[in-house]
Amino acid sequence: MYEFAVTPAVTQIRRRGVEISEVVDGSLGAELELEPGDRIMRVNGRVVRDYLDFRFQSGGETDLVIDVRKRTGEDWELNIERDEAEAFGLSFEQIVPRQCANECLFCFCKGNPETARPSLFVRDEDVRLSFLYGNYTTLTSITEDEMRRVIEQRLTPQYVSVHATDLDVRAYLLGVDQERADIRAKMRRLIDANIEIHAQVVLCPEINDGEILRRTIYDLAALHPNVSSVAIVPLGLTRYLKEERLTAVTPEFCRRTIREVGEMQRDLRARLGTTFAFLGDEIYLKAGRTVPARAHYGDYPQIEDGIGMVRTFENMFAALLRKLDRRSGAITRPSGKALCGTIMTGTLFAAPLTAMVTRLNERFGTSLRVTGVDNDYFGGDVSVAGLLTGGDFLAARERVVGDFAIIPRVALKSDEPVMLDGMRLEELQKQFEVPLYAFDFKQFAAGLEAGFAREPALVEAA
Ligand code: SF4
């Protein structure tokens, strides 16, 4: 008899095959009478687990035998001859991420309020998502099957959270035993198979900084070029992450880290021809420093981890000013009135953005103002724009001056105008006395370049 009733986690059920979600009209898939809801079970006798398998097993093949389970329950065998370049015109269900089996001291899931969107609690640890989207995995629970798949299907690059090469420290940070924490053999196997690795360190003061960080950087640098870069991002504490073993990242800590890592970067650039170990933008901003120049970042290998975003933004802003310089006169509303509004952003980015906007105002007669919005939803030291919520913007609305307000597009879900606290953009807009827009840089630049000729002058959020 069971002591507890166990409810299965229905969201994690993996059915065999991969489900088709869309079929393009007139495509090969449509010709084969494939429909949404059908599942592809095998290609040329090989089991298909997800759309990556389908892509891998059908790629480059002209003669195919595809086993399909129709949504009606019927089984079909399709014998296909196609041109090599002919696409099937199929879209598939999303990959259900594998979950991690770690208990990291700093896990972001523990730092979420209970009301946060369910997706923020997904503890994914999945080599497929690492390859597809640059999600980091720790490799602690990678199976033999997954390892073989990465190698066979060339799922490269892989993004690996190393945190520390010192085994004691890594095990301590991940909350696992040393045997699981030890990924040296797994890294070696990936490297021997020519899988490129980008590494990450979540920097926790007094745990993996100082000498531990130096050893981590140099141990990983010894694996260059197979390990091609290391991202060093600061620990983020929210009001919900109550972990006494963690120490907050301070401006002084950031300045010391820039000094110490700066020396290693110079040494590594001379020896490897790349900065190799990149510090997160937050470290420079929190230290009150400007971010490094473009050349420091090379081809921005860790941009998916947010490293070099500020530099990219500043460069785009400078290019925009040059472009605007080529047109003549001030930028005004169609009525001839000065362009006057407020840009809301995270407190961390407020200072550099203010400096950029000041240059814009001085050159083009605009009256744009930047206001840094506190993050009350997550609290702690969370200060980036992307984690601001509807409630945070509302709490700062008294500080809006001018005819409109802009919030960063990145505060909305990528596929829906909804913020992390569940508030929809329309709901927030209704509570502002002036028009409120959610912009990314491109939308903002497009508005300015057009001289805000349209009314409403600014582009609505997608
Ligand atoms: S690997 Fe660590 S930080 Fe990532 S989800 Fe798992 S416990 Fe959280």
Residues whose N, C-alpha, C, O or C-beta is under 5 A from the ligand:
A	BS01	SF4	C100 N102 E103 C104 C107 F108 R123 D124 T138
